[in-house]
Amino acid sequence: MSDPRTLSVEKKRYIKAWINQAKTIADAVPKVQQQLELASWEASALSDAPDDVITPLSENLNSSLCQDLEVVRQALPPLPDVDTKFLTASSGSTAATSAYIYTITEQAQWSIVEPIREWGSRHSNNYLSLQDRLEREKEVLYLLKDLNNSLGEKFKQASNDVNKCIAGNISQANAGIAMRNVLEHFKGELFELARAYQREQKLKWLEIANRLVDIGTARDRFIAQEDKWKNLQQRLSKLAKGHITIEPLELKSIFVELIDHIYIVLSLVKTS
């Protein structure tokens, strides 16, 4: 069995190498743009050139243009197409793994073993900072508003309530209710997307996956999110009913897990 630490480095190296290659292409674009401007001028000038001007020079012009075309084709080989839909799904898949590792680090920070606690705390905090840099909350808000504007508003309210709760201005129950409302409304919207006809009854998660997500890894990732939905719903229900009291950092962690869950799911569905 491969070491997950080795696999994570391999994935990082592959993505980094791709970006470096893309940067090389990006750096070349201005020079290629100049060539395009000149080529466009040439095509324009020759398109309506009088025969009396072009015919005597055709041999020289053809020779020069053929040489140019050969050099351009060698310097600029065709680029492979980037499947933007599949790229979005791959982002959701990567986010799923990151979210899973985050839950490990988040749990580890409550360990009684100092090295484990320090490791968990350090990487959990780094993940929260990363979420801010990625503006993941803002992205999820946009996705939810695109899905249903009222759901987007509920998400904004949940975010505000979580911040108010952490500041000590409202109860954890209120924050739990707000987050649970988002989670349950979100699943309802997935059903609406998957529903085949107006009066179709409630669908199971697997049925939603079969209708909304392409077969393969993306669908497997989507199906796995059912357990995350159930886990979040159970924890948020306990919080909403006042059955549990948690640390402010743990409350923030639950909200981050909610953000990840929504982002992953909407990145994987075919309609996003």
N, C-alpha and C positions, 0 to 999 in steps of 0.2 A: 504494500500500500504506500502510495506517495505521501510525503510529508506535506501537510497543508501550508507550512511556511515556505517550502520550495515552490509549490504551485502558485502561491500569491506573488512571489518574486517573478516567476516566469510570466504571469499575466501582466504585471507592471512593466516588465522589460518589453513585451510585445507592443503594448499600447504606446510606450515612450518611443519606441523605434518608428512606429507608424506616424506619430506626431512629428518626429524629426524629419521624416520623409516628406510629410505634408508641408512643413516649414520651408524645405528646399524648393518645393513647387511654388509656394506662396512668394518666396523671394524672387522667383523667375518671372512672375506674372507681369511686373512693370515692363520688363524688357520684351516680353511676348506681346504686350499691349501695344508697344511702339511698332513692332513688326506688323501687327494687325492694322494699325492706322495707315502705315505705308502701303500694305497690300490692298487695303480698301481704296486708297487713292489711285493705285495702279489700275485696279479693276474698273473704277469709275472713269478714269481717263481713257482707257482702251475700249470701254463698252460702246462709246459713240464716236470712236475715231474714224475719220474718213478713210475709205479704202485706198485712196491715192497716197495717204500718209503711211498706212500700216503695211500694205502689200510689199513694197520694196524692202521693208525692214523685218518682215515676218521671220525669216531664218534666224537672224540675230536675236530677235525678241524671244522666239521659241526656245532657243538654246539657253538664254539667260534665265527664263522663267522655269525651264525644266531643272536647271542646276539649283535654283532657289528652292523649288518644291522638294527636290531630293534631300537637300540639306535640312530643310524644315522638318520633314518627316523623320529624319534620323535624330534631330535634336529634340523633337517633340513627339515621342511615340504616344499612341492613344492611351488615355488613362482608363482604368477600370471604373465602371459606374459604382457609385456609393448608394446602396439601398437605404434611403432615409428612414423608411418604416422599420426596417430590420435594425438600423442603428438605434432608433428609439427603443425597440424591444431589448437590444443588448444593454442599453443604459439601465433599463428596468431590472434586467438580470443581474448586472453588476451591483446595483443598489440593493438587491435582495441579499446578496452575499455580505455586503458591507453592513446591512441592518442586522443580519444574523450574528456577525462578529461583534457588533456593538452590544447586543444583548449579553454576550459572553463577558465583555469587558465591564458592562454595567453591573452585572451580578458579582463579578470578581471584586469590585471596589468595596463590597460589604464583607469581604472575607476577613477572618480573624488572623490569617497568615499575612504578615507585613509585606513580603515581596509580591504576593498575589494582589493584595489590596492596593499597593502602590502602582503596579502595572495596570490594573483595572481603572483606577482613578485617572491616571495620566492619559490613557488612550480614550477613555470616555469623554474627558474634557476636550481632547483634540478633535474628537468626532463632532461634538457640539459646535466647536469653532469652525470646523469644515462645513457643517450645514449652513452656518451663517455666511461663509465665503461663497458657497454655491447658491445662496439665496433660495434654498429649497422650499422654505415656507412660502415665499412669494410665488414660486413656480407652481406649487400645489394649489394656491389660491386661484391662480389663472386657470389651471386645469379644471378646478371645481366650478368656477364661474362659467366656463365654456360648457360644462356638463349640465349645470343648472344654477342659475344666478342666485336663487335663494339658498342653495347649499353653500355657495361661496360666502354668502353673508353669515351663515351659521358658523362657518370655519373661522371667519374674522372674529366673530363673537367669542368663540372658544379660545382663540389665541389671546384675546384681551382678558378673558376670565382667568386663564392660566397665569398670565403676568400679574393680574390683580391678586390672585391667591398667593403667589410667591411673595408678593409685597405685603401680604397680611391684611388685605382690604376686603376679601370675600372668603367664604368657606371653601374647603376642598370639595364638599358636596356639590356646590354650584359649578365649580370647574369640571368636576366629573360628569355632571349632567350635560354641560355644554359639549364636552368631547364625545360623550355617548350619543348625543343627538346627531352629531356630524357622522359618526361611524355608521349608525343605523340608517340614516338618510342616504348615505353613500351607497350602501348595499341595495337600498331600494332603487336608486338610480341605475345601478348595474342591471337589476332585473328589468327595468324599463327599456334599457338598451337591448337586452337579450330577448325580450318578449316578442313572439312571432305574430301574435294577433291581440286585439284589444282586450278580450276577456280571458286571456290565458292566465291560469293561476300561478301562484308563486313558484319559482324555479329553485332547484337545488344548486349549490355552488358549482358542482361538476357540470351541470347542464348549461349554466352561464358560461363556464370556461369553454365548453364545446362549441358554443355559438359565437363567442366574442374573440377567441384567441386562436391563432394559427396553430396547427398541430406541431408537436416537437417540444423543444426545450422551453419555449415561451409559454406554452400551455401548461407544462409541468410546473413552471415557476408560479403561474397564476393559481393553479390548484393548491399549491403549497401555502398560499396566502390565506386559505380558509382557516387554517389553524391559528394564524396570527389574528385574524378577525375575531375568532371565538375567544382567544386569550385576552385581547383588548376589551372586548365586550364584557367579559366576566369581571375583569379588574375595574373597569369604569363603572359597572353597575354597583359593585361593592363600595366604590368611592362615592357614587351618587347617593347611595342609601345611608352613608355614614357608618358603614360596617368596618371600615379600615381607616387608619390615619397614617400618612406617609410623610417622608421628608420632602422639603421643597425640591431638592435635586431629583428625587424619584418622580415627582409630579412632572417636572420638565422632561424627564426621560420618557414618560408615557406619551407626552405630546409629540416628542420627536419620533417615537415608534408609530404613532398615528400618521404623522406626515410621511414617513417612509412607506407605510402600508399603502396609502393612497397613491403616492408617486409610482410605486412599483406596479400596482394594478393598472393604473391608467396608462403607463408606459407599455404595457403588454397587450392591451386590447386593440383589436384591429381598427376600431373607429377613432382612436385618439390621434 
